[in-house]
Amino acid sequence: MTQPLRVAGGGLSGLATAVLLAREGVAVEVYDRRVGGGGRFHGGWQVLENGTGAEDALDELRRLGLPTDFEAIPVRSATFLDGLGGRHEVASREPYSYFIRRGGGEGSLDAALRRHAVAAGVVLHEGAAAPADADVDATGPRQADGVARETVFASDLDDTVAVLFDPAVTPTGYAYLFCLGGRATFGVAQVRRTGRLRAARDEAWARFRAELGGFAVRDAREGGQFMNFSLPRSLRDRRGRWHVGEAAGVQDFLYGLGNRLALRSARLVADGVLGRWDEARFRREVLRPMRATVALRFAYERLGRRGFAAFCRAAARRDFRDLLVAVQRPRAASRLLAGLVMAAWRERDGCRHGELCTWCRERER
Ligand SMILES: Cc1cc2nc3c(=O)[nH]c(=O)nc-3n(C[C@H](O)[C@H](O)[C@H](O)COP(=O)(O)OP(=O)(O)OC[C@H]3O[C@@H](n4cnc5c(N)ncnc54)[C@H](O)[C@@H]3O)c2cc1C
């Protein structure tokens, strides 16, 4: 009897890979060190971004053969707060994002993937560390290129999508407060300047409070997380082991959004395991869009308060989804700029990005 294929990590990328393979008749086992599904998340809102290309994110999941029977709330408007005290309402005709819930709770993306995995015959080993030589590495981030702190709570706040872009509060990052149907997520994300996270959280919270009024905060749960960014050369390392999702560094460098790319990488890895690896598709659908966001980060870190205020004003004047698609379109200069940003970011203390890292490792050679 052939050995089942072993996937390390039952987050969204590991489960999506497992679902796709099991449906093609592969015996798959998924190991996750946490119990109940949902990995490192606890019911907070995240976005499934819908502004990096013309194709709708849910249509793409259907095309990839992935489930869409999870709660996905289309969002077409938001309030942007800038660092000069300005408030800007942005809007789009088509949703620029779907709001989804992460963690193992009812209706979450993770719960849907877990349900489909079980239905397809995937064997789940929960509460179990993965074998070191698992065939697919889907264990998520391993190095703190960025950090985030989130509070998930119940509230009487009206439906709200608010984002604070103030480099004096969150240099290299941003803060957000989402409340939909009485469930809220407040978070602050910082890239590299990790020491400022607590102060950034307090200042951002005060700003949201001042703008949105005295809303209730009940059953609050707070947690810290880190984020990994690297630009993978492939999704398969020299030893033939596959890496998927954030374990491969697959993540947008601009805002740290990784869900859509993680699911896309799951399709690529599943096809690779089945002997149908498509290098051109990997470059087109993962590498090029990622490079474009590296180049955008270069600009983002140089914008300053006035620059962000100008961006917010421009966003309020146009269809916001159209603006996102236009700004994030891969360009010829993206590759050069990506190289520059990576060089500026190179780690001094050795690399822990893993086998596929193309920046720290290049320096080590
Ligand atoms: C606070 C925060 C907010 C975010 N918001 C957004 C957002 O709004 N939109 C967006 O697109 N992206 C967002 N992201 C990024 C997104 O969450 C990740 O890109 C995505 O979860 C990556 O999925 P993954 O399956 O690759 O990794 P993970 O979700 O990290 O899953 C990895 C799994 O592996 C398990 N694991 C790890 N090591 C082992 C081991 N040795 N043995 C067994 N199991 C192991 C973990 O328990 C976990 O379940 C956010 C990230 C953070 C931190």
Ligand as a Chemical Component Dictionary entry (heavy atoms), coordinates in Angstrom:
data_LIG
# 
_chem_comp.id                   LIG 
_chem_comp.type                 NON-POLYMER 
_chem_comp.pdbx_formal_charge   0 
_chem_comp.three_letter_code    LIG 
# 
loop_
_chem_comp_atom.comp_id 
_chem_comp_atom.atom_id 
_chem_comp_atom.alt_atom_id 
_chem_comp_atom.type_symbol 
_chem_comp_atom.charge 
_chem_comp_atom.model_Cartn_x 
_chem_comp_atom.model_Cartn_y 
_chem_comp_atom.model_Cartn_z 
_chem_comp_atom.pdbx_ordinal 
LIG C1  C1  C 0 -3.567 39.462 12.397 1  
LIG C2  C2  C 0 -3.573 39.040 10.961 2  
LIG C3  C3  C 0 -4.548 39.514 10.110 3  
LIG C4  C4  C 0 -4.557 39.123 8.783  4  
LIG N1  N1  N 0 -5.537 39.593 7.964  5  
LIG C5  C5  C 0 -5.596 39.191 6.686  6  
LIG C6  C6  C 0 -6.640 39.631 5.844  7  
LIG O1  O1  O 0 -7.522 40.400 6.234  8  
LIG N2  N2  N 0 -6.659 39.186 4.560  9  
LIG C7  C7  C 0 -5.717 38.338 4.069  10 
LIG O2  O2  O 0 -5.786 37.958 2.907  11 
LIG N3  N3  N 0 -4.721 37.872 4.871  12 
LIG C8  C8  C 0 -4.641 38.276 6.154  13 
LIG N4  N4  N 0 -3.651 37.814 6.960  14 
LIG C9  C9  C 0 -2.730 36.821 6.422  15 
LIG C10 C10 C 0 -3.396 35.417 6.399  16 
LIG O3  O3  O 0 -3.946 35.152 7.660  17 
LIG C11 C11 C 0 -2.355 34.366 6.041  18 
LIG O4  O4  O 0 -1.765 34.694 4.814  19 
LIG C12 C12 C 0 -3.001 32.980 5.928  20 
LIG O5  O5  O 0 -3.605 32.603 7.144  21 
LIG C13 C13 C 0 -1.946 31.967 5.547  22 
LIG O6  O6  O 0 -2.517 30.687 5.606  23 
LIG P1  P1  P 0 -1.613 29.417 5.804  24 
LIG O7  O7  O 0 -2.523 28.249 5.757  25 
LIG O8  O8  O 0 -0.490 29.446 4.845  26 
LIG O9  O9  O 0 -0.963 29.564 7.251  27 
LIG P2  P2  P 0 -1.687 29.584 8.693  28 
LIG O10 O10 O 0 -3.038 30.175 8.580  29 
LIG O11 O11 O 0 -0.715 30.203 9.623  30 
LIG O12 O12 O 0 -1.824 28.044 9.060  31 
LIG C14 C14 C 0 -0.709 27.310 9.495  32 
LIG C15 C15 C 0 -1.207 26.141 10.341 33 
LIG O13 O13 O 0 -0.097 25.284 10.619 34 
LIG C16 C16 C 0 -0.178 24.842 11.960 35 
LIG N5  N5  N 0 1.188  24.486 12.353 36 
LIG C17 C17 C 0 2.277  25.294 12.398 37 
LIG N6  N6  N 0 3.368  24.571 12.727 38 
LIG C18 C18 C 0 2.955  23.283 12.880 39 
LIG C19 C19 C 0 3.614  22.054 13.202 40 
LIG N7  N7  N 0 4.935  22.001 13.421 41 
LIG N8  N8  N 0 2.889  20.922 13.274 42 
LIG C20 C20 C 0 1.545  20.950 13.052 43 
LIG N9  N9  N 0 0.872  22.077 12.737 44 
LIG C21 C21 C 0 1.564  23.228 12.645 45 
LIG C22 C22 C 0 -0.774 26.048 12.702 46 
LIG O14 O14 O 0 -1.423 25.616 13.906 47 
LIG C23 C23 C 0 -1.765 26.589 11.678 48 
LIG O15 O15 O 0 -3.054 26.014 11.840 49 
LIG C24 C24 C 0 -3.584 38.207 8.293  50 
LIG C25 C25 C 0 -2.595 37.751 9.136  51 
LIG C26 C26 C 0 -2.578 38.145 10.461 52 
LIG C27 C27 C 0 -1.483 37.637 11.351 53 
# 
loop_
_chem_comp_bond.comp_id 
_chem_comp_bond.atom_id_1 
_chem_comp_bond.atom_id_2 
_chem_comp_bond.value_order 
_chem_comp_bond.pdbx_ordinal 
LIG C1  C2  SING 1  
LIG C2  C3  SING 2  
LIG C2  C26 DOUB 3  
LIG C3  C4  DOUB 4  
LIG C4  N1  SING 5  
LIG C4  C24 SING 6  
LIG N1  C5  DOUB 7  
LIG C5  C6  SING 8  
LIG C5  C8  SING 9  
LIG C6  O1  DOUB 10 
LIG C6  N2  SING 11 
LIG N2  C7  SING 12 
LIG C7  O2  DOUB 13 
LIG C7  N3  SING 14 
LIG N3  C8  DOUB 15 
LIG C8  N4  SING 16 
LIG N4  C9  SING 17 
LIG N4  C24 SING 18 
LIG C9  C10 SING 19 
LIG C10 O3  SING 20 
LIG C10 C11 SING 21 
LIG C11 O4  SING 22 
LIG C11 C12 SING 23 
LIG C12 O5  SING 24 
LIG C12 C13 SING 25 
LIG C13 O6  SING 26 
LIG O6  P1  SING 27 
LIG P1  O7  DOUB 28 
LIG P1  O8  SING 29 
LIG P1  O9  SING 30 
LIG O9  P2  SING 31 
LIG P2  O10 DOUB 32 
LIG P2  O11 SING 33 
LIG P2  O12 SING 34 
LIG O12 C14 SING 35 
LIG C14 C15 SING 36 
LIG C15 O13 SING 37 
LIG C15 C23 SING 38 
LIG O13 C16 SING 39 
LIG C16 N5  SING 40 
LIG C16 C22 SING 41 
LIG N5  C17 SING 42 
LIG N5  C21 SING 43 
LIG C17 N6  DOUB 44 
LIG N6  C18 SING 45 
LIG C18 C19 SING 46 
LIG C18 C21 DOUB 47 
LIG C19 N7  SING 48 
LIG C19 N8  DOUB 49 
LIG N8  C20 SING 50 
LIG C20 N9  DOUB 51 
LIG N9  C21 SING 52 
LIG C22 O14 SING 53 
LIG C22 C23 SING 54 
LIG C23 O15 SING 55 
LIG C24 C25 DOUB 56 
LIG C25 C26 SING 57 
LIG C26 C27 SING 58 
# 
